Amino acid sequence: MVKAVFFDWFNTLARFEPPREKLYSQVLQEFGINVSPKEIIRGILTADRYYFEENAKSPVEERSPEEKFEVYSHYPKAVLSEAGINVPPELPLKIIKKVQELYKGTTFVLFDDVLSTLEALKQQNFVLGLLTNLAKDVDSICRGLGLEPYLDVVVSSGEVGVDKPDPRFFSLALQRAGVDASEAVHVGDQYQLDVVGARQVGITPILIDRYDVHPEVKDCPRIRSLTELTRYL
């Protein structure tokens, strides 16, 4: 019997505003490359997966300058390559630098299905938790977005010193929720971090694929919206 539902943060509960694909499209146009936000989003998600998986192997910020450069320079190349955009070798780093400058003005916003889903789950007496690799002040972000009344458990990498998919991360969430692994479900958008990470401690994973970029995933439930979650609880 499921007693607790854990959620990832980025692309599960929240996204950037303005959306990253809009920022990339804007910057690319400055370099004479016309591509719509819709056309760039798959590349961004592919690059995300690369970065998160690299960081899970060993924290990128703790690597040598040469290794960090390799990871950071690969990210914009992955974005452009997946979008079918060919540019001179020196251009990806210029693009990512401009995008990062625009990121400084972004904020987080919730997806439209979040509050209604959390409200419904809360009424059914599920223990609800947020499990995130964010290193920022997660509590203040949640307060600002109106999430605080719904969350019983918050575990962030900035607080505990380890990231998903580290088993200790998920084990701490179970401990704080007061449930066994067999009584918990974790919803997230990254296969290695969220699905594999949850499964290795016995938590049932659900992959949320809001942009339909993981049709190959068949070994766990895959949902496009949180409104689909109730069928698995």
N, C-alpha and C positions, 0 to 999 in steps of 0.2 A: 504493500500500500504506500503510495506516495504521500509524504508529509511535508517535504520541503522542495521549493523550486528556486534554483539559483540562476542568475542571469549574468552574462557578459555585459560589458558597457558599450564599446564602440561598434556601430553597425548592428547592434542588437537592441539596445534601449535608446541610443543617442547617435547623432551625427554632427558634423560641423555645419555651422551657418556663417557665411555662405558655404554651400557644398563644395567639396574639394574639386569635383569635376568642373564646376563653374570657374574656379580659380585657374585650373590648368588651361581650360579653353581660353580664358582671358589672356593668360601669359603667352600661350602659343600664337595667338593672333598678333601679339606684339612682335613676334619673330617671323611673321608672315605665313603662319601655318593655320589654315582655317579648318577647325574641327569642332564639332558640337560637344557640349557636356555629355550627352548620351553616348557619343562615340568613344569617349575617353575613360568612362567609368570602369570598364572591364580591365583596362590596363592598370588603373590605380589599385584595384583589388588584387590583381596578380602581383604587383609590386609589394603590396601590404603583406601578402602571404610569404613572399621571399624574405622580407625584413623580419617578420615575426618569427619565422622558423630559424633564421640566422641568430636572432637574439636568444632564442630558446637553447641553442647549442652552447653559446657563451655570450654574456652581455656585450653588445656592440661597443658601448661606451667604455668598457674596460679593456678593449683590444688595443693593439699597437696602432699608431697613426696610419701605417700602411694598410692594415686590415680594415680600419674604419673607413678609410678613403675608398677601398674596394667595394664595401657594402653600400656606402652612400652614393657612389657614382653609378652602381648597378641599378639603384632604385629608379631614377628617371629613365634609364635605358629600357627597363622593363615596362614602364608606363607607355612609352612611345612605341616600343616594338609590338606590344599586344594590340595597340591601336592601329598598327600598320603604317606607322609614320617613320620614314627614313630621314635622318638629319646628319649633318657633319659631326664627327666624333667629339668636338669641343662644345657642342650646343647643349647636350643634356644637363651638364652641370650648371650652365648659365640659366637654363629653364628652372631647375629645382631651386636655385638661389632666389630667383624672382618669386617663385611660388611660396617659399618659406617666409619671405618678407610680407606677403599678403596674409599668411597664416596668423601673423601677430594680431590681426584684427578680428579673428574668428571667435565664435562662441559655440557652446554646445546647445543643441535643441533636441527634444524628444521626438521620436517617430509618433505618428498619429495614433497608433494602436497601443501605445504603452500604458497610459494611465487607466484606460478602460479595462485593459487586461489585468493589471495589478489590482484594481478595485474588485474585479470579479473573483480573483484568486484569494484576496484577503477575506472576502465574504465567505469563502469556503474554508477558511481557517488554515490555509497553507502557510508555512513559515517561508518568508521570501528573503532572498539574499542577492547582493551584488558582489560579483567576483571579477576584479579588474586589475589589469597590469598598469593602470594609471599610477603615476608617482605623485600626482598633484593632491591638493586638499580635497579629497573625494566628498567628505561630509558637507562642506560648504557648497559644492557643485550640486549635490543632491537636494540640499535645502532650497537653493535658488530655483531648481526646476520642479519643485513640489513633490519630490520622491520620498522625502524623509518619513512621512506617515505610513508608507507601505513597506519599508525595508526593516526587517528584523535583524539582518546580518549584513555587514559590509566588510569585505576583505580586499585590501589593495596591496600591490607590490611595494608601494612607498612605505606602507606601515610594517609589513612582515619581512621585507628584505629578500623575498624570492618571487619569481614570476610563474604564472601558468606556463607550461604544463607541470611544473614541479609538484610531486605528490603531496608535499607538505602544505602547499597552498590550499589544495582541496580538502585535505584532512583537517586543517584549521577551520574551514567553513563548516564542515560536518560537526566538529566539536562545538562551535559557537551556536549552531542551529539545534544541537541536542538530538540529532537523528543519526541512524545508521546509513551507510552508503546505499544500501538497497532501498532506502526510503526517500532518496533524493534524485532529482532530475536537474541537469545543468543545460542551459540554452545558450549557445554562442555561435559566432559566425566563422571561426577559424578551426579547420579540421584538426590540425596537430595540437593546437593549444587547448581547444575546448572539448572536442570529441575524444581524442586520444588521452588528453590530460584527465578528463573526468572518468573515463572508462578504466584507467589504470588503478584507480582506487575503488572501483565498484559502483560509481555513480552512473546512472543512465544518461547518456548524452542525447541531445537533440540539436541538429544543425539548423540554424536559421540562415536562409539563403535569399535575402531580400532582392538581390539583383539577378538571380537565376544563373550563377556562374559555376555551380557545382552539381550539374546533373549526373555526374559519374558516381556520386556518393550514394551507395545502396545499403551500407551496413549499419545505418541508424536512421531514425526519422529525419526527414528534411522538410522544413516548412518555409513558406515565403512570407508569412506574417504571424505575429503573436496571436492573432485571432484563431489560428489553427491549433494552438497549444492545448486547448481543453480536451481534444480527442485523445491525447496521449496521457492524460492524468486520471 
